[in-house]
Amino acid sequence: MFKTIAHTAIDAVQTSKKLAVDATLEKTSPELAKALNKFVDLQTTYTKEAFDATVKVGTDIGDLLMDKSFYQKSFDAIQSQMKAFLPVKG
């Protein structure tokens, strides 16, 4: 759901950019307007993909941090390294 809301917001911003380009350049320079609108379309695609990648990374990190085995492995690794600094019982 969050993804849908974010994509809708991105589309709203990008559509407003296209409308601004059309309102200012469509009659005076249609070729420039067409090029700028194509750029806005590419920017829309990039922005959505960047957002999706960011959400995926955040979700993956969150899953990793919520998993108890991550902390257990970290603790075990530190504990095994600490043995070298402890006195030998004998």
C-alpha positions in Angstrom: 0.0 0.0 0.0 2.8 2.4 0.9 4.4 1.7 -2.5 1.1 2.6 -4.3 0.8 5.9 -2.3 4.4 6.8 -3.1 4.1 6.0 -6.8 0.9 8.1 -6.9 2.7 11.0 -5.3 5.6 10.6 -7.8 3.1 10.5 -10.7 1.4 13.7 -9.4 4.7 15.6 -9.2 5.9 14.4 -12.6 2.5 15.2 -14.2 2.6 18.7 -12.8 6.1 19.1 -14.4 4.7 17.9 -17.8 1.7 20.3 -17.5 4.1 23.2 -16.8 6.2 22.3 -19.8 3.1 22.1 -22.0 1.7 25.3 -20.7 4.9 27.3 -21.4 6.5 25.6 -24.4 3.9 23.8 -26.4 3.0 26.7 -28.7 6.3 28.4 -28.9 8.7 25.4 -29.1 6.9 22.0 -29.5 10.1 20.1 -30.2 11.6 21.3 -26.9 8.4 20.5 -25.1 8.4 17.0 -26.5 12.1 16.5 -25.4 11.5 17.8 -21.9 8.4 15.7 -21.5 10.3 12.6 -22.6 12.9 13.5 -19.9 10.2 13.8 -17.3 8.9 10.4 -18.3 12.4 8.9 -17.9 12.8 10.7 -14.6 9.5 9.2 -13.4 10.7 5.7 -14.2 14.0 6.2 -12.5 12.4 7.8 -9.4 10.0 4.9 -9.0 12.7 2.3 -9.4 15.0 4.1 -6.9 12.1 4.3 -4.4 11.4 0.6 -4.8 15.1 -0.3 -4.3 15.3 1.8 -1.2 12.2 0.2 0.3 13.6 -3.3 -0.5 17.0 -2.5 1.1 15.2 -1.1 4.2 13.0 -4.1 4.5 15.8 -6.5 4.1 17.9 -4.7 6.8 14.8 -4.6 9.1 14.3 -8.3 8.6 17.9 -9.0 9.3 17.9 -7.0 12.5 14.7 -8.6 13.7 16.1 -12.1 13.2 17.4 -13.5 16.5 20.0 -15.7 14.6 21.8 -12.6 13.4 22.5 -11.6 17.0 23.3 -15.1 18.1 25.9 -15.5 15.3 27.4 -12.1 16.3 27.6 -13.0 19.9 29.1 -16.4 19.1 31.8 -14.8 16.9 32.7 -12.3 19.6 32.7 -15.0 22.3 35.1 -17.2 20.3 37.5 -14.3 19.7 37.5 -13.4 23.4 38.8 -16.8 24.4 42.3 -15.7 23.3 42.3 -13.0 25.9 41.0 -15.1 28.8 43.4 -16.8 31.2 43.8 -20.6 30.7 42.4 -22.6 33.5 44.5 -25.4 34.5 
